[in-house]
């Protein structure tokens, strides 16, 4: 498996999304799987995915997630109910698609997306939550047909690929908004919300905005509908991500208050305000 991961991580080819779609078509990959949720944005994608996964799991649903980059090992990118894809399964899929990887010159990210889609399609999952890599419109995850698209926020990130100004970046990210679907965002700036609303109107998508919620004392306390939450050992920014995840979940399932509070308050995301023991003290890692 180490040799196989080293092999796929060496693949840095630049290809278009159209070329990738042709590869998926050739491999008979199902891009319209049950209950796909597509999440883009500058900050908070991974945390939102993790909160949402936790809510669904607590309510008894089986959930696949795709995130990047990884923190511990490559397998972390592709998870089911918070368990990474096994070495055996990952190795099997790399071998299964070795010929097409070579023939079509797939990049590492394309290989991961290809494997994730095939792996998720082989399982009886209730939800599939998929995070974009960079941007939206031209991102290699933008081959799926989700029931909900989400943009956490729009900031000046990856400008070489996405554009030099905030509007160009917004235009790229909102490329995940699909026809006649649900679109949810926690972006706060009116000028960007207006642009997102224009795009939703153009394709017939229904837009929901998560209202801004100010907290200023620790631990962070906030409300969502009839539920009260208290977050420990997290950064303040997680209040926004948690409320976004709650809004997405509320649109898709009936929330049980006790299970939902348990899911939010007990969710952790490694590397995001993570407290670890060090000698006789503690260290906080946040990146």
N, C-alpha and C positions, 0 to 999 in steps of 0.2 A: 504493500500500500504506500509506503514512503517513496518508493521509486515511481509509482504511478502518479502520486500527488506532485512530486518534483517535475514529472513530465508535463502535466497539465498547467502547472504554474509557470512553466517556461514559455507558454504559448501567448504571445503578445501581438498577434496579427490585428490589423485594422480592417474591419469589414463593415458594410452597410447593413442596416436592419433588413433591407430587401433581400440581400444575400443570405442572411440568417433565416429568414422566413422560407426561402427555397430549401435550405438544409432541413428545416423542421418538416416541411412538406414531404421531402424525399424519405425522411425517417418515420413518416406517419405518426407524428407527435400530436396529441390532442391538446389544443390550446384553449378549448372552451370546456373546462372542467367545472364541476359543481362548486358554486359559491366561492368564486375567486374575488379577492379584495386586493386592489393595487394601491400601493402607498409611495408617494414621491414627496420631495421637500428638501430644504437645505439642512435643517436640524430636526432631530427627534423622531426620525423614521423608525429606527431600531427599537427605541423605547416604546413608541406607539404600538408597533407590532407585538412587542412582548406583553404589554398591558392587555391588548385585545386578545391575544392567545390565552393569557391567564384567565380572563373573564369567560371565554368560551369553554376552556377546560373545566373550570369550576362548576359550570352548568352542565357538564357531562358530554361535551362535544369533542370529537377528535379533530385536531388542527395541524395542518402542515404550514411551516413558515420558511421563507427564503429571505436571508439577510446577508449583508456584506459591509465591511470586510469581516474576517473572523478574528477572534481574540486568542483562542487556545489552539484550535486545530482546524484544518480546512473543512472537515465534516460539519463544523458548527453552522455553516451557511445554510445547510439543508436539514431541517429538523421536523420531527413529528412529536407533538405533545412535549416539546422542550427537550427531546432526546435526539442528539445528532444522528445522521445516517451512519450505519455501521461501516466499519472498514471493509467487511465482506461485500456489502451491497455497493458501496462506492467503487470498489475495485471491479466488481462485476460490470457496472455501467461503463466505466472507463474502457474496459476491454470490449464491451459490446459495441461501443462507438469509435473504437480506435481507428478503423479504416476511414470513416467519414471525417474524423478529426484531421487525419492526414490529407485526405483527398480535397476537402473544402478549406483547409487552413483555418480551423476554428480558433478563436481566442479563448483564454482561460474562462472569462465570464460567460461566453457563449456555451462552453462545455458545461459549466455549472448550471446554466438555465436549461439546457437540453436534458441533463441528468435529472434535475429537479422536476421538470414537467413529466418525464417518463415515470419517475419514482412515485410522485404524487398520484398519477393516473392509475398506478397499480394498487393503490390502497383505498380503503373505504373511509374517506375523510369527509367530515361535515363542512369544513372551511379550509381554504387555502389562502394564506396571507403572503403577498409577494411584494418585496421592497425593491424599488428601482436601484440601479447602480449609480448612474450619473444622468441627471436631467429627467427626461420623460418621453418626448416625442420620438427621439432616435435611440432611446435606451433599449437594450436587447430584451428586457422583460416586457416591452410594449408590443408583444405578439399575442398576449392573452386577451380574453374577452371577459372582463370582470363584471360583477353585479354592482360593485361600489368602487369608485376611484377617490383617492384622498391626497390632498397636498397639505403637509404640516405647516409650512411657511415658505416664503421666497426670500432668499438672501443672495449675496454675491459670492457664489461658489463655482469652482471649475470654469472660470471665465474663458479659458482657452477653448473649451469645447462648447460652452453654452452661450457665450456672448458677453460683451463688455459692459452692458448696463442692465439694470434690474428688470426692465421690460422685456429685453431679449431672453433673459433667464426665465421670466414668468411664462413667456410664450413657449419656451421649450418644455417646461415642467407641465404646463396644462395640456400638452399633447397626449396625456394619458386619459383625458376626459372623453368618454365614449357616448355614442348616440343613445338617447332615451334611458340613461342610467342615473344612478344616484351619485352626487358629488358632494364631499364634505371637506371643509378646510378649517384650520385654526389660525390662518393668516388674519392679521388685525388691521393692516393699513387700507384705508378706504379706496385709494387709487388703484391698488392691486386687486381688491375685492371687486371693483367695478369691471376690471379687465377679465377676471375669472367669470363674472356673471355674464359678460358679453359672449364668452366662449360657450358657456352652458346654454344660453339662449340660442346660439347658432346651431348647436347639435341636439337641442331638445333635452338636455340633462337638467335634473332638478338639484339646485344648490342649497346646501345648509352650511351656515357659519357658526362655529362654536364661539360663544361670547367670551370676551376677555374677562379674566377673573384674577383680581389682585390679592396676593398674600404677602405678608411682610414679617411674620414671626414664625419661629421654628419651635416645635414641629409644624409643618404646613397643614392647615385645616381648610377644607373646602367642601362645598355641597354640590351635588348633582341630583336634580329632581328631589325625591324624598329621602335621599341618602346623604350621610355625613362621613367624610373620610379624614384620616389623619396620617400624614406621610412622615416617616422617620428615615434617617440615613439616605436621603436623596437630595439632589439639587432642586432649587426652587422651580426650575424649568419643567420638572416632571409633573407639576400640577396641570400645565397646559396639555402635555402629552396624555396624561391620564384622562382628562376631560374629553379630549378628542377620541380616545379609545372607547370611552363610555358612550359617546354620541353615536359612534359607528355601531357598537353592540346593540344599543337601544333601537336602532333602525332595523335590526336583523333578528333579534330574539327578545323574548320576554324576560326582563331582568328580575331575578330574585335578590332582594336587598341584602340579605345576610351573605349570600354567596358572592355577590358583586363586591361588597366591602372587603370580604376576606381576600378576594382575588387581587384587588388594587393594593391593599395595605401590605400584602405578603409577597408582592412581586419585586424581584431585584433584577438588575441588568448589569452584568459584569463590566467593569471599566467606567461605569457612570456613577460617580460619587460612591465608589465601592470602598467599604471599610475593611481593611485586612489587619490581622495581628502582626506586629513586628517587634521581636525581642519582648520587652515588658511593656510595650506601648501599642498604639494603633497608628496606621497610616491610611489616609484617604487618597484613592486614585480616581481622578476624574478627567476624561479626555474625549 
